[in-house]
């Protein structure tokens, strides 16, 4: 393992953290037809109501964003909607340091974070204002904003080194790490591979040398070597109430390890777990993912000790909160002719899942499904994410 700890403040020629830069020009979109200027309401503060937040990308009406190979050269607008009303309209595309791609939009809390990278560096914005940048191109795998501090976990491009930063400054760099979790991992929160446990910022990774896998867990920048045994393959690891909990395979058999106690995960219909992550469900730490039945059928489900939940499938996505474990199905919501770009196009509600989908057929509006009701969004583009905030 190659790991280096650096001071939080590095020379400005190497890393810069630029706070709230002036907005850049919108730029020119070919054959653009500008949307009339919007009188946006103030972004809502905390209140007693439920907020349904939806992120979206819109393009000029003359631009066929589904077919044109010029994607990236045509500018547009990234929106944040709150309860169906636009509260943010952010110029995006060439020259703006805001990406129109759906996987670069992250609704975290009541804010919209965007990431942008090119050959010259990486830029992070919060609610349309640039809050941090550095001169290394990275693809973010985790983002956590707490008490005015920005924590990021990124893959260096090219090269693949994992870099953990605080306010843009490198805290930890690992050239040979395999991360546990990402924004696309169903067992991780909206913050991706970074998460909090009892006030600490945490993540996990493993290294592989000569077929031997070694697990490391990081809490508040402190690296703790957790597990390195022959014939053990770590699949996920999280701190739960400050205790390390590990899911992996010991001698080919799926196990959960907690306080050095080993629980085997062969139960019910599961002959083996092909992948999975650790989750808190009804006060228990469980594994959810894809398992293989004794008939060699692949299913989505969850398990712990002698119990198991089957979610059908296999399904590409599942969602868990403290009380419910759900899947949108395959295809999501049963809508075969719609784009469901990534897992943050759905989230848990009290009664089910909220989903945002974008029809593939030209001329049809993208829509939100919530409480069995369909709500269309009047944009020429797509919906890139949804979150439910209950104050």
Residue pairs with C-beta under 8 A, 6 or more apart in sequence:
1 174
1 176
1 177
1 207
1 214
1 216
2 173
2 174
2 175
2 176
3 172
3 173
3 174
3 223
4 170
4 172
4 173
5 171
5 172
5 221
6 169
6 170
6 171
6 173
7 169
8 166
8 167
8 169
8 171
9 169
10 169
10 170
14 135
15 134
15 135
15 168
15 169
15 170
16 133
16 134
16 135
16 168
17 131
17 132
17 133
17 134
17 167
17 168
17 169
18 130
18 131
18 132
18 133
19 130
19 131
19 132
20 129
20 130
20 131
21 129
21 130
23 91
23 128
24 91
24 95
24 96
24 97
25 91
25 95
25 96
26 75
26 91
26 96
27 75
27 91
27 93
27 94
27 95
27 96
28 75
29 59
29 60
29 63
29 74
29 75
29 76
29 93
30 60
30 63
30 70
30 74
31 60
31 62
31 63
32 60
32 62
32 63
32 75
33 60
33 61
33 62
34 60
35 58
35 77
38 86
38 89
40 86
40 87
40 88
40 89
41 85
41 87
42 87
43 80
43 82
43 87
43 88
43 110
43 127
44 51
44 82
44 87
44 110
46 110
46 391
47 391
48 391
49 83
49 391
50 388
50 389
50 390
50 391
51 82
51 83
51 110
51 388
51 389
51 390
51 391
52 81
52 82
52 83
52 84
52 354
52 368
52 370
52 386
52 387
52 388
53 80
53 81
53 82
53 107
53 110
53 112
53 386
53 387
53 388
53 389
54 80
54 81
54 356
54 368
54 377
54 383
54 385
54 386
55 78
55 79
55 80
55 81
55 105
55 107
55 112
55 383
55 384
55 385
55 386
56 78
56 79
56 80
56 81
56 366
56 377
56 379
56 381
56 382
56 383
56 384
57 76
57 77
57 78
57 79
57 92
57 100
57 102
57 105
57 381
57 382
57 384
58 76
58 77
58 79
58 379
58 380
58 381
59 65
59 74
59 76
59 100
59 380
59 381
60 74
60 76
60 380
61 380
63 74
63 380
64 362
65 71
65 74
65 76
65 380
65 381
65 382
66 360
66 362
68 74
71 100
72 93
72 94
72 100
73 93
73 94
74 93
74 94
75 91
75 92
75 93
75 94
75 95
75 96
76 92
76 93
76 100
76 381
77 89
77 90
77 91
77 92
78 88
78 89
78 90
78 92
78 98
78 100
78 105
78 112
78 114
79 86
79 88
79 89
79 90
79 379
80 86
80 87
80 88
80 90
80 107
80 112
80 127
81 87
81 377
84 375
84 377
88 112
88 127
88 128
90 96
90 98
90 112
90 114
90 125
90 128
91 98
92 98
92 99
92 100
92 114
93 100
97 116
97 123
97 125
97 130
97 133
98 114
98 116
98 125
98 128
99 105
99 114
99 115
99 116
102 341
102 342
102 345
102 382
102 384
102 385
103 183
103 184
103 341
103 342
103 384
104 114
104 115
104 116
105 112
105 113
105 114
105 384
105 385
106 112
106 113
106 114
106 115
106 143
106 183
106 190
106 192
106 344
106 385
107 113
107 190
107 344
107 385
107 386
107 387
108 143
108 144
108 145
108 190
108 191
109 145
109 389
110 389
111 126
111 127
111 145
112 126
112 127
112 128
113 124
113 125
113 126
113 143
113 145
114 124
114 125
115 122
115 123
115 124
115 140
115 143
116 122
116 123
116 124
116 125
117 123
117 137
117 138
117 139
117 157
118 137
119 137
120 135
120 137
121 133
121 134
121 135
121 136
121 137
122 133
122 134
122 136
122 137
122 138
122 140
122 154
123 130
123 132
123 133
124 130
124 131
124 132
124 133
124 140
124 143
124 150
124 152
125 131
126 145
131 150
132 150
132 152
132 167
132 168
133 168
134 165
134 168
136 156
136 163
137 156
137 157
138 152
138 154
138 155
138 156
138 157
138 163
139 154
139 155
139 157
140 152
140 153
140 154
140 183
140 192
141 153
141 154
141 155
141 162
141 179
141 181
141 182
141 183
141 192
141 193
142 151
142 152
142 153
142 181
142 182
142 183
142 191
142 192
142 193
142 194
142 195
142 203
143 150
143 151
143 152
143 153
143 191
143 192
143 194
144 150
144 151
144 152
144 191
144 194
144 195
144 196
144 201
145 151
146 196
146 201
149 166
149 167
150 165
150 166
150 167
150 168
151 164
151 165
151 166
151 194
151 201
152 163
152 164
152 165
152 194
153 162
153 163
153 164
153 165
153 179
153 192
153 193
153 194
153 203
154 162
154 163
154 165
155 161
155 162
155 163
155 179
156 162
156 163
159 175
161 173
161 174
161 175
161 177
162 173
162 174
162 177
162 179
162 205
163 170
163 172
163 173
163 174
164 170
164 171
164 172
164 173
164 203
164 218
164 221
165 171
166 221
171 221
172 218
172 221
172 223
174 205
174 207
176 207
176 208
177 205
177 206
177 207
177 216
178 205
178 206
178 207
178 208
179 193
179 203
179 204
179 205
180 193
180 203
180 204
180 205
180 206
180 234
180 235
180 236
180 237
180 238
181 187
181 188
181 192
181 193
181 195
181 203
181 204
181 236
181 277
182 188
182 192
182 193
183 192
183 193
183 342
183 343
183 344
184 342
184 343
185 192
185 193
185 277
186 277
186 288
186 289
186 317
186 318
186 319
186 320
186 343
187 236
187 276
187 277
187 278
187 279
187 288
187 289
187 320
188 195
188 277
189 195
190 344
190 387
193 203
194 201
194 202
194 203
195 201
195 202
195 203
195 238
196 202
197 219
197 238
197 239
197 240
197 241
197 242
198 239
198 241
198 242
200 219
200 220
200 239
200 242
201 219
201 220
201 221
202 217
202 218
202 219
202 220
202 238
202 239
203 217
203 218
204 215
204 216
204 217
204 218
204 236
204 237
204 238
205 215
205 216
205 218
206 213
206 214
206 215
206 216
206 234
207 213
207 214
207 216
208 214
212 228
212 230
213 228
213 232
213 233
213 234
214 225
214 227
214 228
215 225
215 226
215 227
215 228
215 234
215 237
215 246
215 248
216 223
216 224
216 225
216 226
217 223
217 224
217 226
217 237
217 239
217 244
218 224
219 239
224 244
226 237
226 244
226 246
227 234
227 246
227 248
227 257
229 250
231 250
231 251
231 252
232 248
232 249
232 250
233 248
233 249
234 246
234 247
234 248
235 247
235 248
235 249
235 273
235 275
235 276
235 277
236 246
236 247
236 248
236 276
236 277
236 278
236 287
237 244
237 245
237 246
237 247
237 278
238 244
238 245
238 278
239 245
240 258
240 278
240 280
240 285
243 258
243 259
244 258
245 256
245 257
245 258
245 278
245 285
246 256
246 257
246 258
247 254
247 255
247 256
247 257
247 265
247 276
247 277
247 278
247 287
248 254
248 255
248 257
249 255
249 273
250 262
253 264
253 265
253 266
254 264
254 265
254 266
254 270
254 272
254 273
254 276
254 287
255 262
255 263
255 264
255 265
256 262
256 263
256 265
256 278
256 285
256 287
256 304
257 263
258 285
263 304
263 305
265 273
265 287
265 303
265 304
266 272
267 303
267 305
267 306
267 307
267 308
268 303
268 306
268 307
268 308
269 291
269 293
269 294
269 299
269 301
269 308
269 310
270 291
270 292
270 293
270 301
270 303
270 308
271 291
271 292
271 293
271 294
272 291
272 292
273 287
273 289
273 290
273 291
273 292
273 303
274 289
274 290
274 291
274 292
274 298
275 289
275 290
276 287
276 288
276 289
276 290
276 291
277 287
277 288
277 289
278 285
278 286
278 287
279 285
279 286
279 287
279 288
279 302
279 320
279 325
280 286
280 320
280 322
281 288
281 302
281 304
281 320
281 322
281 323
281 325
282 322
282 323
283 322
284 304
285 304
286 302
286 303
286 304
287 302
287 303
287 304
288 300
288 301
288 302
288 318
288 320
288 325
289 300
289 301
289 302
290 298
290 299
290 300
290 313
290 314
291 298
291 299
291 300
291 301
291 303
292 298
292 299
293 299
298 313
298 314
299 310
299 311
299 312
299 313
299 314
300 310
300 311
300 312
300 313
300 314
300 315
300 318
300 327
301 308
301 309
301 310
301 311
301 313
302 308
302 309
302 311
302 320
302 325
303 309
309 325
311 318
311 325
311 326
311 327
312 327
312 329
313 327
313 330
314 330
315 327
315 328
315 329
315 330
316 330
316 332
317 327
317 328
317 332
317 343
317 346
318 325
318 326
318 327
319 325
319 326
319 327
319 328
319 343
319 346
319 347
319 348
319 353
320 326
320 348
321 348
324 348
326 348
326 352
326 353
328 340
328 346
328 353
328 355
331 338
331 340
332 338
332 340
332 345
332 346
332 355
332 357
333 340
333 355
333 357
333 369
335 357
337 359
337 360
337 361
338 357
338 358
338 359
338 360
339 357
339 358
339 359
339 360
339 382
340 346
340 355
340 357
341 358
341 382
341 384
342 385
344 384
344 385
344 386
344 387
345 355
345 356
345 357
345 383
345 384
345 385
345 386
346 353
346 354
346 355
346 356
346 386
347 353
347 354
347 386
347 387
347 388
348 354
348 388
349 370
349 371
349 388
351 371
352 371
352 372
353 369
354 368
354 369
354 370
354 386
354 388
355 368
355 369
355 386
356 366
356 367
356 368
356 369
356 383
356 384
356 385
356 386
357 366
357 367
357 369
357 383
358 366
358 381
358 382
358 383
359 365
359 366
359 367
365 376
365 377
365 378
365 379
366 376
366 377
366 379
366 381
366 382
366 383
367 374
367 375
367 376
367 377
367 383
368 374
368 375
368 377
368 383
368 386
377 383
